[in-house]
Amino acid sequence: MRIFIHNVDSYIGRALVKELRRADGGLNRIFGTSAGEAPAAVKRIVCRDDPKKAKKMAETMQSCRLVVISLFDCTLDDLHFAISALKVDPKASPPKVLGELESECIFMVISSVMVWSATKPETPGAAIKDSDYLRRAPKAGSKFEQWKEMEDLVFNCFNREASQVKAFVVAGGLLYGEGEQIFADLFKDAWRGVQSHAIVSPGVNKVPTVHVRDMARLVRQVSLTAESINPLETPPYFLAVDQPPSQPPVSTQKDLVQGIVDEMGEHYQVPRVSYDEAMSVAELQEVREALTLDLWMEPSTLALNEDFCANSDPPGWICKNGLLANLRSMADEFCAGKKLRCMRIIIAGPPASGKSNLAKALAEHFKVPYLSFPVPAQSSDIEKMATQITSNVIRYRGYVLDAGGIGFAEAEKLFRFDVEVPRSDEEEPPADGVEGEPSPPKMERRLNEETCPAYVIITQAPAALCKGKWQNAGGASLEVFEQSMQAYIESNLTSNIHSLQDFFQDVANKGVLNLPIAGKDEEDLFESARIYIESSGRPFNYLPTEAEVSQEIRQRRAEKQQLQEAMAASTKDADDHEAKQRREEQRHEMRLQMVAEHQAAQQKLAELSLREYLMQYMVPNLTEGLIEVCKVLPDNPVDYLANYLEHAAQAPDEQEQEGR
């Protein structure tokens, strides 16, 4: 069957393409108009930019068995053109037939239950049905008054004796799913943790809703049964609303708004506001106006049939039980449609290696929660964190976990769990326990993919450097540092002990970025981590654009350079002989300290195993070299990496000479 869809690239158009593409035993051929990128399934895009193209578009519509036009995405002029293309003059009174079509056609209009917003049931307390369509009434002064006139125009033009065109209207409840449209701002602010939501008082009004693909499926069902429908005898109007499992089967405004907040963000009691206050926020007027709808509507009989869209994939309804009953899957659809990625990041390393500042900077950049362990982390802290990373906020947004110096055992408790598995037929069941007690179930240890980090960063730094940073920070005593460093060595740098890196590489099968901190400031560390995380594609996540990020980096560097120049000039002006002498004495003391530290480092180096030596002195430079290759993209990566490693090997000697 040939199908024409107006605005195939729109929210509703894409859902229609998905549901109308498949036919029994094959595929339908879809044509349409588009203002942007059209779905790949659309065979040809037409337009009416000039008379020649308009003629071609009219001929395309005339060749189609089904023509679908959505009032959400069309103007009165668009509707007049479509009616004229099917050889009826919509401006004549009454409408005048202009000729005959080569074959019969179905003309389908997509509308909204907002056209019914001022409709009262015939019997108080009863549901409104599509058979009440002649009594439908929109809110006075709203744009839906024109929508009703457009619906009536279609009926008057086509549903007449001997007409070759059958016209139908499918009016959907408030649409949800497929990335959202009307509810997009509610989902967006819940995901971002912005408490901008409001319930228009009192909030107990009944709001009919429907998944956009369920509405598209009703369009499909009407088109398949149109042969047996006489629009002069049977209502040509169909209501597409879902059926929540409640009495009455419809969700209230309060339940919808509070439900979205609780599913995607931290719970807070959404405030109630007056209608005037709600409408004062211009960008939220449409959704809040829609949520004041108070209608109990019954779905069309076609949608309630047991064989409704039985041949679709999946068959039947997508969300018959409504938005609230399917909030988790709708939240997942929203994240997929908006390209929102759950950013689960863990940063570990020795104490005073800059991991906490790096974790906070990444959390701020990616707009995700920052989590951390107390020092030292106790078993109860691990259990508390294991519960925290399963919250809804973490599920949709992710986290940046400052893991401190935890090791393999702690990661095992955090990111793996026991699950009972059935025994195979070949396995013999174990003997019953004492006094006939049933045998214990078979358990299997599995990785929790929903909470396990996708990105693992381990900072690398020698103990002396960490000690210097600890002292410069002026925090806790050196005794606390020594205890923390010793705990980290025992958990991650001891021979024959599985480390945190071993857990992620061998158990979780995740890549690990070993990030050396020597010679780098916080901005350099952040950029290295950001490039690593975004190497698989930059998430949307309502982040600044790449151009904005680049501009911010350049601005920070310029400000930093100006500050350094100002400090240098100030130091130069204030410098005198006494200050120079004092600096020389400090340099001499630093040289003596460096000699002592070098001797201690050489002694410690002699005690290291081969694995420990490689992890501390070889892997960091190699990792940094590979990152540099990814940044520069040289013509000969191998030569570039070799030169980089050679220079890195010489750098310590050069630094030592400069210090002297």
C-alpha positions in Angstrom: 0.0 0.0 0.0 1.2 3.5 -0.8 1.0 5.9 2.2 1.4 9.7 2.3 2.4 11.2 5.7 2.6 15.0 6.2 5.8 15.9 8.1 7.4 12.5 8.4 10.3 14.0 10.4 8.0 15.3 13.2 7.5 13.6 16.6 4.2 12.1 15.4 5.4 11.5 11.8 8.2 9.3 13.0 5.9 7.2 15.1 3.5 6.8 12.1 6.4 5.7 9.9 7.4 3.0 12.4 3.9 1.6 12.7 2.7 2.0 9.1 5.9 0.8 7.4 5.1 -2.9 7.8 2.3 -4.6 6.0 1.1 -8.2 6.0 3.5 -10.1 3.8 5.7 -7.1 3.0 6.4 -3.4 3.4 4.3 -0.4 2.6 5.7 2.4 0.4 5.8 5.7 2.4 6.0 9.2 0.9 5.7 12.5 2.6 6.8 16.0 3.4 9.7 16.9 5.7 11.2 20.0 7.2 14.4 18.2 8.3 16.0 14.7 8.1 13.4 12.2 7.2 13.4 8.5 8.4 15.2 6.2 6.1 12.0 4.2 5.4 10.5 7.1 3.6 10.8 6.4 -0.2 10.4 10.0 -1.4 10.1 13.5 0.0 7.9 16.0 -1.8 7.1 19.7 -1.3 5.2 22.6 -2.8 7.8 25.3 -2.9 6.9 26.1 -6.5 4.0 25.2 -8.9 5.9 22.4 -10.5 6.8 20.8 -7.2 3.2 21.4 -5.9 1.8 19.5 -8.9 4.1 16.6 -8.2 3.1 16.5 -4.6 -0.6 16.5 -5.5 0.0 13.6 -7.9 1.9 11.7 -5.2 -1.0 12.2 -2.8 -3.6 11.1 -5.4 -1.6 7.8 -6.0 -1.7 6.9 -2.3 -4.3 4.7 -0.6 -3.8 6.4 2.7 -3.1 10.1 3.4 -2.3 11.1 7.0 -2.1 14.7 8.1 -1.5 15.8 11.7 -3.0 19.0 13.0 0.0 19.2 15.4 2.3 20.0 12.5 0.2 21.6 9.7 -1.5 24.9 8.9 -4.9 25.6 7.5 -3.2 26.2 4.2 -1.5 22.8 4.3 -4.9 21.2 4.9 -6.6 23.1 2.1 -3.8 21.9 -0.3 -4.2 18.3 0.8 -8.0 18.4 0.3 -7.6 20.1 -3.1 -5.1 17.5 -4.1 -7.9 14.9 -3.6 -10.1 16.9 -6.0 -12.4 18.7 -3.6 -12.5 22.5 -3.3 -12.5 23.2 0.5 -13.2 26.9 0.1 -16.5 26.4 -1.7 -19.7 26.4 0.3 -20.7 23.6 0.3 -17.3 22.0 -0.7 -17.3 21.2 -4.4 -15.9 18.0 -6.1 -13.4 19.0 -8.8 -13.0 15.6 -10.5 -12.6 11.9 -10.0 -9.6 10.1 -8.5 -8.2 7.0 -10.1 -8.9 5.0 -7.0 -10.5 5.3 -3.6 -8.6 6.9 -0.8 -8.6 7.1 3.1 -7.9 10.5 4.5 -6.8 10.4 8.2 -6.5 13.5 10.5 -4.4 13.2 13.7 -5.9 15.5 16.4 -6.0 15.8 20.1 -8.4 15.3 23.0 -7.7 19.0 23.7 -10.5 19.6 21.1 -12.8 18.0 23.7 -11.5 19.9 26.8 -14.9 21.7 27.5 -17.0 18.6 26.7 -19.3 17.2 29.5 -20.4 13.6 29.6 -24.0 13.0 28.6 -24.5 11.2 31.9 -22.7 12.7 34.9 -19.9 10.5 36.1 -19.8 8.5 32.9 -16.9 8.2 30.4 -16.9 10.2 27.2 -16.9 8.0 24.1 -16.0 8.6 20.5 -19.7 8.4 19.6 -20.1 11.7 21.4 -17.9 13.4 18.8 -20.8 15.7 17.6 -20.9 17.2 21.1 -17.1 17.8 21.4 -16.2 21.4 22.4 -12.7 22.9 23.0 -11.8 25.6 25.5 -13.1 29.0 24.4 -10.4 31.2 22.9 -7.9 28.3 22.5 -6.2 27.3 19.3 -8.2 24.1 19.4 -11.3 25.9 18.3 -9.6 26.1 14.9 -8.6 22.4 15.1 -12.3 21.5 15.6 -13.2 23.6 12.5 -10.5 21.8 10.5 -11.9 18.4 11.6 -15.4 19.4 10.6 -14.1 20.7 7.3 -12.5 17.3 6.5 -15.8 15.6 7.3 -17.8 18.0 5.2 -15.5 17.6 2.2 -15.2 13.9 2.0 -17.9 12.0 4.0 -20.7 12.4 1.5 -22.7 10.1 -0.8 -20.7 8.7 -3.7 -17.4 10.2 -2.3 -14.2 8.4 -3.3 -12.5 9.5 -0.1 -13.3 8.3 3.4 -12.3 10.7 6.1 -11.5 9.8 9.7 -10.1 11.6 12.8 -8.0 9.9 15.4 -7.7 12.1 18.5 -5.0 11.2 21.0 -4.7 11.8 24.7 -1.6 13.7 25.9 1.2 12.0 24.0 4.2 10.4 25.7 7.0 8.1 24.8 9.6 8.0 22.0 11.7 10.7 23.7 8.7 12.8 24.7 7.2 16.0 23.4 4.5 17.5 25.7 6.1 15.9 28.8 9.7 16.7 27.7 10.3 19.6 30.1 9.0 17.5 33.1 11.3 14.6 32.3 14.2 17.0 31.5 14.0 18.9 34.8 13.6 15.7 36.8 16.7 14.2 35.1 18.7 17.4 35.8 17.5 17.6 39.4 15.9 21.0 38.8 12.9 21.5 41.1 10.8 23.5 38.7 7.8 21.3 38.7 4.4 22.4 39.8 0.9 21.0 40.1 -1.9 23.3 39.0 -4.2 23.3 42.1 -6.0 21.2 43.1 -4.3 18.6 40.8 -7.0 15.9 41.0 -8.2 16.4 37.5 -8.3 13.3 35.2 -5.7 13.6 32.3 -6.2 11.2 29.4 -2.8 10.1 27.9 -1.6 7.7 25.2 1.8 6.5 24.0 2.4 8.1 20.6 3.0 4.7 19.0 -0.3 3.4 20.4 -2.0 6.3 18.7 -0.2 5.4 15.5 -1.3 1.8 15.8 -4.9 3.0 16.0 -4.4 4.9 12.8 -3.1 1.6 11.3 -6.0 -0.3 12.6 -8.5 2.2 11.2 -6.9 2.1 7.8 -7.0 -1.7 7.7 -10.7 -1.8 8.6 -11.8 1.3 6.6 -13.4 -0.9 3.9 -16.1 -2.1 6.4 -16.7 1.4 7.9 -19.4 3.7 6.5 -18.6 7.2 7.9 -22.2 8.2 7.2 -23.6 5.6 9.5 -20.7 4.9 12.0 -18.8 7.7 13.9 -15.7 8.5 11.9 -14.0 9.7 15.0 -11.7 7.5 17.1 -10.3 8.2 20.6 -6.8 7.0 21.3 -6.4 7.0 25.1 -4.8 4.4 27.3 -6.4 2.5 30.2 -4.5 2.8 33.6 -5.4 0.0 36.1 -7.4 2.4 38.4 -11.0 3.4 38.9 -11.8 5.4 37.0 -9.1 4.2 34.5 -7.3 7.5 34.1 -4.4 9.2 35.8 -4.6 12.5 37.7 -2.4 15.5 37.1 -0.9 15.1 40.6 0.0 11.5 40.0 1.6 12.2 36.6 3.8 15.0 37.8 4.8 13.5 41.1 5.4 10.1 39.4 7.8 11.6 36.8 9.8 13.4 39.6 10.0 10.4 41.8 11.1 8.1 38.9 13.9 10.2 37.5 15.1 12.4 40.4 15.2 12.8 44.1 11.8 12.8 45.8 10.4 16.1 46.8 6.8 17.2 47.4 5.9 19.0 44.2 4.2 22.3 45.2 0.6 23.2 44.1 0.2 26.6 42.4 -2.7 28.6 41.1 -3.6 28.6 37.5 -2.4 32.2 37.0 0.9 31.4 38.7 1.3 28.3 36.6 0.7 30.2 33.3 3.2 32.9 34.3 6.1 30.7 33.1 6.0 31.2 29.3 8.1 28.1 28.4 5.9 25.8 30.5 2.5 27.2 29.5 1.7 24.4 26.9 2.4 21.5 29.2 0.7 23.0 32.2 -2.4 24.0 30.1 -2.6 20.4 28.9 -2.3 19.0 32.4 -5.3 21.0 33.5 -7.4 18.8 31.2 -10.2 17.0 33.1 -11.7 14.3 31.0 -12.6 10.6 31.6 -12.5 9.1 28.1 -13.0 5.6 26.9 -10.8 4.3 24.1 -12.2 3.5 20.7 -13.7 0.0 20.4 -11.2 -0.8 17.8 -8.4 -0.3 20.3 -10.1 -2.6 22.9 -10.5 -5.5 20.5 -8.4 -8.6 21.4 -6.8 -8.7 18.0 -5.8 -5.0 18.1 -2.5 -4.7 16.0 -1.9 -8.4 16.5 0.6 -8.4 13.6 2.6 -5.5 14.9 6.0 -5.9 16.7 5.4 -6.2 19.6 1.7 -7.2 19.1 -1.1 -5.2 20.7 -0.6 -2.1 22.8 2.7 -0.6 23.7 1.5 0.9 26.9 -2.2 0.0 27.5 -1.9 0.5 31.3 -0.8 4.1 30.9 2.2 6.3 31.6 2.5 5.7 35.3 2.5 1.9 35.0 5.3 2.2 32.4 7.4 5.1 33.9 10.7 3.2 33.9 10.5 2.2 30.3 9.3 5.7 29.3 12.2 7.3 31.2 14.5 4.9 29.3 12.9 6.0 26.0 13.4 9.6 27.0 17.0 9.1 27.8 17.6 7.3 24.5 15.6 9.9 22.5 17.5 12.8 24.0 20.9 11.0 23.9 21.3 11.1 27.6 24.0 8.8 28.9 24.4 7.4 32.4 28.0 8.4 33.2 29.3 6.0 35.8 32.9 6.9 36.6 35.2 5.8 39.4 38.5 7.5 40.3 41.0 5.9 42.7 44.7 6.3 43.6 47.1 6.9 46.4 46.3 9.7 48.9 47.0 13.3 47.9 47.3 12.3 44.2 44.6 14.8 43.1 41.8 12.3 42.7 39.2 14.1 44.8 39.6 17.4 42.9 39.5 15.5 39.6 36.4 13.7 40.7 34.6 16.9 41.7 35.6 18.6 38.4 34.3 15.7 36.3 31.0 15.5 38.3 30.5 19.2 37.7 31.3 18.9 34.0 29.1 15.9 33.3 26.3 17.1 35.7 26.2 13.9 37.7 26.3 13.3 41.5 29.7 13.3 43.3 30.1 10.4 45.7 33.0 9.6 48.1 34.1 7.3 50.8 35.2 8.4 54.3 38.9 7.8 55.1 39.4 5.1 56.0 36.4 3.3 54.5 34.8 0.8 56.7 32.7 -2.3 55.8 29.5 -0.3 56.7 30.5 2.5 54.3 30.8 -0.1 51.5 27.3 -1.4 52.2 25.9 2.1 52.3 27.5 3.0 49.0 26.3 -0.2 47.4 22.7 1.0 48.3 23.3 4.6 47.2 24.4 3.7 43.7 21.1 1.9 43.1 19.0 5.0 43.5 16.9 6.4 40.6 19.1 9.5 40.3 22.2 7.3 39.8 20.3 4.9 37.5 19.6 7.7 35.0 22.4 10.2 35.5 25.3 8.1 36.9 27.9 9.1 39.4 31.6 10.1 39.8 32.9 8.0 42.7 36.0 9.2 44.6 37.0 5.7 45.7 40.1 6.6 47.6 42.4 3.7 48.1 39.9 0.8 48.0 41.1 -2.5 46.6 39.8 -5.6 44.9 37.8 -6.9 47.9 35.8 -3.6 48.3 35.1 -3.4 44.6 33.9 -7.0 44.7 31.3 -6.1 47.4 30.2 -2.9 45.6 29.7 -4.2 42.0 29.0 -7.9 42.2 26.0 -9.8 43.7 24.8 -13.3 44.3 22.1 -14.7 42.2 20.4 -18.1 42.4 20.7 -20.2 39.3 18.9 -23.4 38.4 20.8 -26.6 38.4 21.5 -28.4 35.1 20.1 -31.9 34.4 23.6 -33.4 34.6 24.2 -32.0 38.1 23.4 -34.2 41.1 21.5 -32.3 43.8 23.5 -32.1 47.1 22.4 -34.2 50.0 19.8 -32.7 52.3 21.2 -31.0 55.4 20.8 -31.9 59.0 17.5 -33.4 60.0 16.1 -33.4 56.5 16.6 -29.7 55.9 16.4 -28.8 52.2 19.8 -28.4 50.4 21.0 -24.9 49.9 20.3 -23.3 46.5 23.1 -23.0 43.8 24.4 -19.4 43.8 26.4 -17.6 41.3 28.4 -14.4 41.6 27.6 -11.9 38.9 28.6 -8.4 37.9 26.0 -5.7 38.4 26.1 -4.0 35.0 23.6 -1.3 36.1 25.9 0.0 38.8 29.4 -1.0 37.7 31.5 2.0 36.4 31.9 2.3 32.7 35.0 4.4 33.1 37.9 3.7 35.5 40.7 6.2 36.2 43.6 5.4 38.6 45.9 8.2 39.4 49.6 7.3 39.4 52.2 9.1 41.6 55.3 8.2 43.6 54.9 8.3 47.4 57.3 11.3 47.7 55.2 13.4 45.4 52.1 12.5 47.2 53.7 13.3 50.5 54.8 16.8 49.3 51.3 17.5 48.1 49.8 16.4 51.4 52.2 18.7 53.3 51.4 21.6 51.0 47.7 21.1 51.5 48.1 21.6 55.2 45.5 19.0 56.2 45.8 16.1 58.6 49.1 15.0 60.1 51.8 13.1 58.2 50.9 10.1 60.4 47.5 10.0 58.7 49.1 10.2 55.3 51.5 7.3 56.1 48.6 5.1 57.3 46.6 5.9 54.1 49.6 5.3 51.8 50.4 2.0 53.5 46.8 0.9 53.2 46.8 1.8 49.5 50.1 -0.1 49.0 48.7 -3.2 50.8 45.5 -3.2 48.7 46.9 -2.3 45.3 50.7 -2.4 45.1 51.6 -5.6 46.9 52.8 -8.8 45.1 50.3 -11.7 45.0 47.4 -9.3 45.9 44.7 -8.6 43.4 44.4 -4.8 43.0 41.5 -2.6 42.1 42.8 -2.5 38.5 42.8 -6.3 38.4 39.1 -6.3 39.3 38.1 -4.0 36.5 40.3 -5.5 33.9 39.9 -9.2 34.7 36.5 -9.4 36.4 34.5 -6.5 35.0 36.3 -6.5 31.6 36.6 -2.7 31.7 39.4 -0.6 30.4 41.5 1.4 32.9 43.2 4.7 32.5 46.4 5.0 34.5 46.8 8.7 34.9 50.3 10.0 36.0 50.1 13.3 37.9 53.7 14.3 37.9 54.3 17.6 36.2 50.6 18.3 35.6 48.2 20.7 37.1 44.5 20.1 37.8 43.4 21.4 34.4 45.8 19.0 32.6 44.5 16.1 34.6 40.9 17.1 33.9 41.5 17.3 30.1 43.2 13.9 30.0 40.3 12.3 31.9 37.7 14.1 29.8 39.3 13.0 26.5 39.4 9.4 27.8 35.7 9.5 28.9 34.5 11.2 25.7 36.6 8.9 23.4 33.5 6.7 22.9 31.4 9.7 22.0 30.4 12.8 23.8 27.0 12.5 25.6 24.4 15.1 25.1 23.4 15.3 28.8 22.5 19.1 28.5 26.3 19.8 28.5 27.9 22.9 27.0 28.7 22.4 23.3 32.3 21.6 22.2 32.7 25.1 21.0 31.7 26.5 24.4 34.0 24.1 26.2 36.9 25.1 23.9 36.1 28.8 24.6 36.0 28.3 28.3 39.4 26.4 28.3 41.0 29.2 26.3 39.6 31.8 28.7 40.8 30.0 31.7 44.3 29.6 30.3 44.4 33.3 29.4 43.4 34.3 32.9 45.9 31.9 34.3 48.7 33.4 32.2 47.7 36.9 33.1 47.8 36.0 36.8 51.2 34.4 36.4 52.6 37.5 34.6 51.2 39.8 37.3 52.7 37.7 40.1 56.0 37.6 38.3 56.1 41.3 37.9 55.2 41.9 41.5 57.9 39.5 42.7 60.5 41.2 40.5 59.6 44.7 41.8 59.8 43.5 45.4 62.9 41.5 45.0 66.1 42.6 46.9 69.4 41.2 48.0 68.1 39.7 51.2 65.2 38.0 49.4 67.7 36.5 46.9 69.9 35.3 49.7 66.9 33.7 51.4 65.8 32.0 48.2 69.4 30.6 47.7 69.3 29.1 51.1 66.0 27.5 50.4 67.3 26.1 47.2 70.2 24.6 49.0 67.9 23.0 51.5 65.7 21.7 48.7 68.8 20.2 47.0 69.8 18.4 50.2 66.2 17.2 50.6 66.2 16.0 47.0 69.4 14.1 47.5 68.0 12.4 50.6 64.7 11.6 48.9 66.7 10.3 45.8 68.7 8.0 48.0 65.6 6.8 49.8 63.8 6.2 46.4 66.8 4.2 45.1 66.7 2.1 48.2 63.0 1.5 47.8 63.4 0.9 44.1 65.8 -1.9 44.8 63.2 -3.6 47.0 60.5 -3.5 44.4 59.3 -6.6 42.4 59.4 -6.4 38.6 55.6 -6.0 38.5 55.6 -3.1 41.0 58.5 -1.5 39.1 56.6 -1.7 35.8 53.4 -0.3 37.3 55.1 2.7 38.9 57.7 3.7 36.3 56.9 2.2 32.9 53.1 2.0 32.6 52.4 5.8 33.5 54.7 7.2 30.7 53.4 4.7 28.2 49.8 5.6 29.0 50.5 9.3 28.8 52.3 8.7 25.5 49.3 6.9 24.1 47.0 9.8 25.2 49.4 12.3 23.5 49.3 10.2 20.3 45.5 10.3 20.4 45.6 14.1 20.8 48.2 14.9 18.1 47.3 12.1 15.6 50.8 12.0 14.0 51.5 10.5 10.6 53.8 7.9 12.1 52.4 7.0 15.6 55.1 4.5 16.4 58.0 6.9 15.8 56.1 9.6 17.6 55.5 7.3 20.6 59.2 6.2 20.6 60.4 9.8 20.6 57.9 10.7 23.4 59.2 7.8 25.6 62.8 8.8 25.0 62.1 12.4 26.0 60.2 11.2 29.0 63.1 9.0 30.1 65.4 12.1 29.8 63.0 14.5 31.6 63.9 13.4 35.2 67.6 14.0 34.5 66.9 17.4 32.9 64.7 18.4 35.9 67.4 17.3 38.3 70.0 19.4 36.5 67.7 22.4 36.4 67.2 22.0 40.1 70.9 22.2 40.7 
